[in-house]
Amino acid sequence: MKHYLFHLGHPAHFHLFKNVIQHFRTQGDRVSVLIKKKDILEELMQRSGIPYINILPEGRKDTKLGMIAGMLKRDWRLLLYCLRNRPDFLIGTSVEIGHVGTLLGIPSINVNEDDAEVVPLYSRLSYPWCSHILSPSSCDNGKWESKSIKYQGYHELAYLHPAHFTPDEAVVRQYIPDSKPYFLIRFAKLTAHHDKGIQGIDNELASQIVERLKLQGQVYITSERALNPAFEPHRLAIDPLDIHHVMAFAEMYIGDSQTMAAEAGVLGVPFIRFNDFVGRIGYLAELEGQYELGYGIRTKDRDKLLDRVNDLLSQKDLKAIFAQRRQIMLAEKRDVATFLIEFLENYPASVQQTSLSSQVSK
C-alpha cells in the first residue's frame, strides 16, 4: 500500500485530481488531501465527501507580502504533516510540495499546464525544487523543460473526458426549467500574482454581450468577483459540482476565465475567451488554433468580441460543427486521469517510459 499526498490550491485542481484520488482510495491505498482556502475549493471538497485537511483556513492577502507569508505558512504546515505521516509521493500544483519533497527526500510531482513565462514567479518558486513537471505537450516550461514530462492532453480531460463525464440534462433542469436555448457567461477575479496588468470583461462590455445574447435565448452568469447589481437577474445559483452539466448544454460560453474556456472547449461548446492572456498560453492556443473549438480575443479588440458573437449566432449547424471538432480533438488526446494513475502506479519506471513515448510522438 502506498501513501499519496495531494495538495490542492484551486477549485480547478479538485476537478483535475478527483478521479485519481477516488481510484487510489478505492483500491485501498492511503490518500491524504491537503488544501488551502481558495474560492469554492473547500465547498467542492465538502460536497464530494473526500476527506481533507485545510492547512491555510485563514487564507492570505492578495499582496506580495501576503503571498509570501501564505507560502511560508503552507511550507511549515505541510512539512509538519509529512514528518508525522511520511507519504510516498507529493502531488499537486503548489510550490510547497517541491520544497518539502526536497527536504525530506520524497518525490514531488508538479502537475501544471501554464507556460512558465505566464506564471514566472510560480515557476521560479516551484520548478527548481520539484522532482518532475507533468504538463501538456503544448506547454512550454522554459529552462525547466529537462525535468518536464509531456502528455497529449489537457487538465480538463482528467474530468471531462467521456470516460469520466456524461452530461445529464436532468441536472440542468434543476436550474433551468425550460428547454429554451441559453448562454453561459463567466467573470473571473483576475487578482492572482500572474494576473497583474491583465484585463477582462468590464461592466460596459458585459452589458453589450448580455443584450445581444438575450435576443437568441436566456443568459446565465457565474462570477468569481462581485457582480454588478444590473446583472443579478442573470446570476446562476448552482451547486458547483453541477456546473459542467449546465455548460455542456449551453449554446455558447463567453468569459475571461482560462479554465472555464478550456472546459467549454473539451465539451464541444463554442467559447470566446476575452482577456490579455490570449496568445500567451499554449494549451488554449492549441484548442483555439489547431482544433478551432474556441476563440481568444485580447481586450484591445473589444469590437471583435461582439463580431464573433454575431458570427457564431448566425452560423447554421453550430452544435454539429463543434461536436465534430471535439471528436477530432478527443481522438488525438488522452484520458488524463488514467495517464496520471498509470504514471504514479508505475513510478519511477514511468518516468523513462513516458519520456521515451513523448520523444517518439514528436
C-alpha positions in Angstrom: 0.0 0.0 0.0 1.3 3.4 -1.0 0.6 6.8 0.6 -0.3 9.5 -1.9 -0.5 13.1 -0.7 -2.4 15.6 -3.0 -2.0 19.3 -2.3 -4.8 21.3 -3.9 -4.6 25.1 -4.2 -7.5 26.0 -6.6 -11.0 24.7 -7.4 -9.7 23.5 -10.8 -7.3 21.2 -9.0 -10.1 19.5 -7.2 -11.5 18.5 -10.6 -8.1 17.7 -12.0 -7.4 15.1 -9.3 -10.8 13.9 -8.0 -10.9 10.8 -10.2 -7.3 10.0 -9.5 -7.9 10.4 -5.7 -11.0 8.2 -5.9 -9.1 5.5 -7.8 -6.4 5.2 -5.2 -8.9 5.3 -2.3 -11.0 2.6 -3.9 -8.0 0.2 -4.4 -7.0 0.6 -0.8 -4.0 3.0 -0.9 -3.7 5.7 1.7 -4.6 9.1 0.3 -4.1 12.4 2.1 -5.7 15.6 0.6 -4.4 18.9 1.8 -6.0 22.2 0.6 -5.8 25.9 1.3 -8.6 28.5 1.3 -9.3 29.5 -2.3 -12.7 30.5 -3.7 -15.1 27.5 -3.7 -12.4 24.8 -3.2 -13.4 23.8 0.3 -17.1 23.7 -0.7 -16.2 21.3 -3.5 -14.3 19.1 -1.1 -17.2 19.1 1.3 -19.8 18.3 -1.4 -17.6 15.5 -2.8 -17.3 13.6 0.5 -13.5 13.2 0.1 -11.7 13.7 3.5 -9.3 16.6 3.5 -7.3 18.9 5.8 -7.2 22.7 5.2 -3.7 23.8 6.1 -4.4 27.5 5.5 -8.0 28.1 6.6 -7.3 31.7 7.4 -6.5 32.4 3.7 -4.0 35.1 2.7 -3.9 38.7 1.5 -3.6 39.4 -2.2 -0.4 41.4 -1.7 3.2 40.3 -2.4 3.9 40.1 1.3 0.6 38.3 1.8 1.5 35.7 -0.8 5.0 35.1 0.7 3.6 34.8 4.2 0.9 32.3 3.0 3.6 30.2 1.2 5.8 30.1 4.3 2.8 29.0 6.5 1.9 26.3 4.0 5.5 25.1 3.7 5.7 24.8 7.5 2.4 23.1 7.9 3.0 20.7 5.0 6.4 19.8 6.5 4.9 19.0 9.9 2.2 16.8 8.3 4.8 14.9 6.2 7.1 14.4 9.2 4.2 12.8 11.1 2.8 10.8 8.2 5.6 10.2 5.7 3.8 10.0 2.3 5.4 8.2 -0.6 4.5 10.9 -3.1 3.7 14.6 -3.1 1.4 15.6 -6.0 -0.2 18.9 -6.9 0.4 22.3 -8.4 1.6 24.1 -5.2 5.1 25.4 -4.7 5.3 23.7 -1.3 5.4 20.1 -2.5 8.8 20.7 -4.1 10.2 22.5 -1.1 9.1 19.8 1.4 9.9 17.0 -1.0 13.4 18.2 -1.4 13.9 18.5 2.4 12.5 15.0 3.1 13.6 13.1 0.0 10.0 12.5 -1.2 9.3 12.6 -4.9 7.3 15.7 -5.8 5.2 15.6 -9.0 4.1 19.1 -10.1 1.1 18.9 -12.5 0.8 22.2 -14.3 -0.5 23.4 -17.7 0.5 27.1 -17.8 3.6 28.1 -19.7 6.5 29.2 -17.5 6.5 32.8 -18.8 2.8 33.2 -18.0 3.4 32.3 -14.3 7.1 33.4 -13.8 7.0 33.8 -10.0 5.3 30.4 -9.6 7.8 28.8 -11.9 10.8 30.2 -10.1 9.5 29.2 -6.7 8.4 25.7 -7.6 10.1 24.2 -10.6 13.7 24.2 -9.3 12.7 22.0 -6.4 10.1 19.6 -7.7 11.2 16.1 -9.0 9.1 16.2 -12.2 6.8 18.5 -14.1 3.9 16.9 -15.8 2.3 19.1 -18.4 0.5 19.1 -21.8 2.7 18.7 -24.9 1.6 22.3 -25.9 3.0 23.7 -22.6 6.4 25.5 -22.6 8.2 25.1 -19.3 11.2 27.3 -20.3 14.5 26.4 -18.8 12.9 23.6 -16.8 12.0 21.5 -19.9 14.6 19.0 -19.0 12.6 17.8 -16.0 9.3 18.1 -17.9 7.2 15.0 -18.8 4.8 15.8 -21.6 1.5 14.1 -22.5 -1.1 14.6 -25.2 -4.0 16.1 -23.3 -5.3 18.9 -21.1 -6.1 19.1 -17.4 -9.8 19.3 -18.3 -9.6 15.9 -19.9 -8.9 14.4 -16.4 -12.6 15.0 -15.6 -14.5 15.9 -18.7 -13.2 13.1 -20.9 -16.1 10.9 -22.0 -14.6 8.1 -19.8 -15.4 10.2 -16.7 -18.2 12.6 -17.6 -21.6 12.2 -19.3 -23.7 15.4 -19.4 -27.1 15.0 -17.8 -29.9 17.2 -19.0 -31.9 16.2 -15.9 -29.3 18.1 -13.8 -29.7 21.1 -16.0 -33.5 21.2 -15.5 -32.9 21.6 -11.7 -31.6 25.1 -12.5 -33.1 25.9 -15.9 -36.7 24.6 -16.0 -37.4 25.1 -19.7 -35.6 23.8 -22.8 -35.0 27.2 -24.5 -31.5 27.9 -25.8 -29.2 29.5 -23.2 -25.8 31.0 -22.9 -23.2 30.9 -20.1 -21.0 33.9 -19.1 -18.2 33.8 -16.5 -16.4 36.7 -14.9 -13.1 35.9 -13.3 -11.5 37.8 -10.4 -8.1 38.2 -12.1 -6.3 39.1 -8.9 -3.6 36.3 -8.8 0.0 37.4 -8.8 0.3 36.4 -12.5 -2.8 38.4 -13.4 -1.1 41.8 -12.8 -1.9 44.1 -15.7 -4.4 41.6 -17.1 -7.9 43.0 -18.0 -11.1 41.1 -18.9 -14.7 41.8 -19.4 -15.8 45.1 -17.9 -19.4 46.0 -17.0 -20.0 48.1 -20.1 -18.9 45.3 -22.4 -20.8 42.7 -20.3 -24.0 44.7 -20.8 -23.5 44.7 -24.6 -22.9 41.0 -24.6 -26.0 40.3 -22.5 -28.2 42.5 -24.6 -27.1 40.7 -27.8 -27.5 37.2 -26.4 -30.9 37.9 -24.9 -32.2 38.2 -28.5 -31.4 34.5 -29.0 -32.1 32.9 -25.7 -31.6 33.0 -21.9 -28.4 34.4 -20.4 -26.9 33.0 -17.2 -23.9 34.4 -15.4 -21.5 32.9 -12.8 -19.0 35.3 -11.3 -15.9 34.9 -9.1 -15.9 38.7 -8.5 -18.7 40.8 -7.0 -21.5 41.0 -9.5 -22.9 44.4 -10.7 -26.5 44.7 -9.5 -27.6 45.1 -13.1 -26.6 41.5 -13.8 -28.2 40.0 -10.7 -31.3 38.7 -12.7 -28.9 36.6 -14.7 -27.0 35.1 -11.8 -26.9 31.3 -11.9 -27.2 30.0 -8.4 -25.8 26.5 -8.7 -24.1 23.6 -6.8 -20.6 23.9 -8.1 -20.5 20.2 -8.8 -23.2 20.7 -11.4 -21.7 23.5 -13.4 -20.3 21.2 -16.1 -23.7 19.7 -16.9 -25.1 23.2 -17.4 -22.1 24.2 -19.5 -22.4 21.1 -21.7 -25.8 22.0 -22.9 -25.1 25.8 -23.4 -25.2 27.3 -26.9 -22.0 29.3 -26.2 -19.6 30.2 -23.4 -18.1 33.7 -23.0 -15.8 34.7 -20.2 -12.4 35.9 -19.0 -11.6 32.7 -17.2 -8.9 30.4 -18.7 -10.1 27.2 -17.1 -13.8 27.5 -18.0 -12.9 28.4 -21.6 -10.9 25.2 -21.8 -13.7 23.2 -20.2 -16.2 24.5 -22.7 -13.7 23.6 -25.5 -13.2 20.0 -24.5 -17.0 19.7 -24.1 -17.5 20.9 -27.7 -19.3 24.1 -26.6 -18.1 27.2 -28.7 -16.2 29.5 -26.4 -15.0 33.1 -26.6 -12.2 34.0 -24.2 -11.6 37.7 -23.6 -8.5 38.7 -21.7 -4.9 39.7 -22.1 -3.6 36.2 -21.7 -4.7 35.5 -25.3 -1.7 34.3 -27.4 0.4 33.5 -24.4 -0.9 30.2 -23.1 0.0 27.1 -25.2 -2.8 24.7 -24.4 -5.5 27.3 -25.0 -3.8 28.4 -28.2 -3.9 24.8 -29.4 -7.7 24.4 -28.6 -8.3 27.7 -30.4 -5.9 27.3 -33.3 -5.4 23.6 -34.1 -8.9 22.4 -33.1 -11.0 25.5 -33.6 -13.0 24.9 -30.5 -13.0 28.5 -29.4 -11.7 32.0 -29.9 -9.3 34.1 -27.9 -9.7 37.9 -28.2 -7.5 40.5 -26.4 -9.1 43.4 -24.6 -7.8 46.0 -27.1 -10.0 44.3 -29.7 -13.4 44.9 -28.0 -15.4 45.1 -31.2 -14.1 41.8 -32.3 -15.8 40.1 -29.4 -19.2 41.3 -30.4 -18.4 40.5 -34.1 -17.5 36.9 -33.1 -20.7 36.6 -31.1 -22.7 37.6 -34.1 -20.8 35.2 -36.4 -21.5 32.3 -34.1 -25.1 33.1 -33.7 -25.6 33.3 -37.4 -23.8 30.0 -38.2 -26.0 27.1 -39.1 -25.5 23.7 -37.5 -23.2 25.2 -34.9 -23.5 22.4 -32.4 -22.9 19.7 -35.0 -19.8 21.5 -36.3 -18.3 21.9 -32.8 -19.2 18.3 -31.9 -17.2 17.1 -34.9 -14.2 19.3 -34.0 -14.4 17.9 -30.4 -14.3 14.3 -31.7 -11.1 15.1 -33.7 -9.5 16.5 -30.5 -10.6 13.5 -28.4 -9.1 11.1 -30.9 -5.7 12.8 -30.6 -5.7 13.3 -26.8 -5.5 11.1 -23.7 -7.8 10.5 -20.8 -5.5 12.4 -18.4 -6.9 10.9 -15.2 -5.8 7.4 -16.5 -2.4 8.9 -17.5 -1.8 10.3 -14.0 -2.9 7.0 -12.4 -0.6 4.9 -14.6 2.3 7.3 -14.1 2.0 7.2 -10.3 1.4 3.5 -10.1 4.4 2.6 -12.2 6.8 5.3 -10.8 9.8 5.5 -11.2 9.8 3.3 -14.3 7.1 5.5 -15.8 9.4 8.5 -15.9 11.6 6.8 -18.5 8.7 5.2 -20.3 6.7 8.4 -20.6 9.8 10.4 -21.7 10.5 7.9 -24.5 6.9 7.9 -25.6 6.9 11.7 -25.7 10.0 11.7 -27.9 8.5 9.2 -30.3 5.3 11.2 -30.7 7.1 14.5 -31.6 
